[in-house]
Amino acid sequence: MFEGLFQPMHLLVILGIALLVFGPKKLPELGKGLGESIRGFKAALSGSDTPSNPAPKEPSAPPPPSAKN
């Protein structure tokens, strides 16, 4: 069933190397970025213009105070 390149032991070794290289604090951020990129890729393949979970927009700057004369 798991013949070829991606056997369970190979995946564990890859995960261990990633843990050593990036550290335990950086791995969740990398996983989140990978998941977002996969979702964006799927959205592009399906032909939708916007991803199902768009990134939050930054709040706009408040209007300048009016001049008091």
N, C-alpha and C positions, 0 to 999 in steps of 0.2 A: 504494500500500500504506500509506504513512504520511501520508495526507491528513488534514487537520483541525488540531486544536490542538497535539497532541504530536508534532511532527516532530523528527527528530534534532538539528537545529540549535537548536530551541527548548529542548530538554532540556539541551544544552550551555550555553546562555546561563543557564538557571535554575541549573545546577550552579555556574557561575562566580559568579553573584550570591550564592549560598549560601556559597561559599568566602570571598568578600569580607566578608560580613556576620558569619558565625560563626567563621571562622578554621579553619586546618587541624587544630588540636587538638580542636576541639569536634565536627567532622563525624562521626567514628566513633561518638561517643556518641549523636548524633542518629540515625544510621543504626541503631544497636542498639535504641534506643527505638522507632523506627518499625517495625522487624522484630518486636519483642515485641508491639506493639500490633496488628499485622496478624495474628500468630499467635493472640492472644487473641480477636480479632474472628472469625476462622475457627472457633475452638473454640466460641464462643458460637453461631455459626450452625449448627454441626453438632449442638449440643445437649449436648455434654459439659460437665460441671460444672467440671472442672479442666483447665487448659491442659496441653499435652503436655510442656512444659518449665517447671515451676513455679519461681518465684524461690526461692533458698535461704533457709531460715529462719535467723534469728539464734540463736546458741547461748543456752541458758537460763543464768541466773545460778547459780553454784554454791550449794549449801545453806549456811546460816550455820553457823559452827563451833559444836560442842556446848560447853556450859558445863562447865568442870571445877571440881569442888568439892573 
